[in-house]
Amino acid sequence: MNKHHVNHWYKKLQLFSAWYFLIAAIICFAMALVALRDNNLTSVRLRADLLAVDKQNGDVNSALNKLRKYMYSHMNTDLSAGGTIRPPIQLKYSYERLVSAEKDRVSKANTKIYNDAQKECERLFPVGLSGSGRIPCITDYVSKNGVSEQPISDALYKFDFVSPSWSPDLAGWSIVFGVLFTILFTVRLSLQIWLKNYLSQHA
């Protein structure tokens, strides 16, 4: 290799310090840490908003979709990390309201069935004839037509969304550029050392 050309490139290389790349990498990684923390805090806040909406019987679906969309598009939004509740998103009040509504439905239906049974059995067993048969009649009618509660799985009100390993947001791109600047710093420093050694050996 021509020493003159090597010396030329070595001087060109000196115009742009390798430390610029290192500083840029440090800035990018610092931005990534801040952005990752913000991603996590935002996901925690959105979960708190969802639980508040659930408690107030608001638009749970909109709040749930907002949280789901955010977690699927941002890194470091894993709500299960370090938590004791599994899964980390549980719509307790929505579930309790549905269970309560089912109980009310069954209670109203059975009340109506009991009233119908009384009317039917009074017709079949009038007081003047064999009114003593009404009780077995009512019991049999209710037994055949009574409504029982349908089990409601609480799994339908428990959620866990998995955040991506990398996302094209501030955190994701900061990491990409941080890695890129680290590689450039390594290449730039290695090239400088190699050229310097070459020139010293061919002095």
Protein Blocks (a to p, Z undefined) as FASTA:
>chain_A
ZZklmmmmmmmmmmpcfklmmmmmmmmmmmmmmmmmmmmmmmmmmmmmmmmmmmnopafk
lmmmmmmmmmmmcghiafkgopabdcfbdcfklmmmmmmmmmmmmmmmmmmmmmmmmmmm
mmmmgfklmmmlmmmmmmmmmmmmpccdddddfklmcccddddfbdcbfklmmmmmmmmm
mmmmmmmmmmmmmmmmmmmmmZZ
